[in-house]
């Protein structure tokens, strides 16, 4: 797990994903003001790192909204994130 912290620019997420050969990125939004940045991060990741998976969660997100911003998976809580990560790393 690589924790980049909060309010991270999309470019830093992409740069780290490339440098560390990341297979899965998790993004969380607790305020609606952060969602546009999340969408831009997903866009840049998908463009730069083919095959990368992105899971999202947080108080202001829903499964439907996660689909509209291009996320691979909406995870409602930490356990759902762990379960999805296990599937990704098992090759599913």
N, C-alpha and C positions, 0 to 999 in steps of 0.2 A: 504494500500500500504506500502510495506517495501522496502526502497531504500538502497541497499547494496553498492552503489557507482560504481566506475569504476575499471577495472582490478581486479575483484574479483575472487579468486580461485574457481574452481568447487566445491571443498569440502565445502566451506563456504556456497555456494548457497544450496547445498544438506542439510547440517546441519540445516540451517535456515528453509528450507522447511519442514523438519521433525519436528523441535521444535515448529514451528508456525502452523502446520497442513495446509500448503498452498495448494490450489487447482490449482493455475495458476501461472506460472513463465513467466516473460517477459524478453527477452534478446535482446540487441542491439549491432550491430557491425558497427563501422564507418570506420574501417581500415581492410584490408584483413588479417593483422597479428593476429587479434583477433578471426577470424573464427574458427581455430582449437580448441581453448579453448571453444568456444561456443558449438562445436560438442561434446567435452568431457563432458561438463556440462550437456548437454541433455542426453547423454549416462548414466551418473551417476544418474541423476534424475530418469530416467525411470527404472533403475535397483533397486533403493533404495525406491522410492515412487510410488508404483503402482497406476495407475489412474491419476497421475498428468498430467496437460496439460502445454505445452510450446509454447508460441508465440514468434516469432522473427521478427526483422526488422532492418533497418539501411541502410545507403547509399550503402554498398557493397553487400547487399543480394538481391536475387530474389526469387520468389515463387518456382521456380524449385530447386534452391540451398537449400532452406529451407527444402524441401522434402528430399533431399539427406542426410541432417545431422540429420534427425529424428524429426524435429519440427512438432507440430500439426497444426500450422497455421503461415503463413507469413502475416504480417500486414504492409502495405506500408506507413502508417502514424499513428499519434496519435489517430485520430478518428476511424480508422479501429481497433486499439487495444481496444478502449473503447467498440466498438460494439461487438467484440469477447468476451471480458470479461463479458459483460452483458449476452451473450448467455451461457457462461460457468456457471455463477452463477445462471442462471435461470434453469439450469439442462439440457440444450440441448447438 
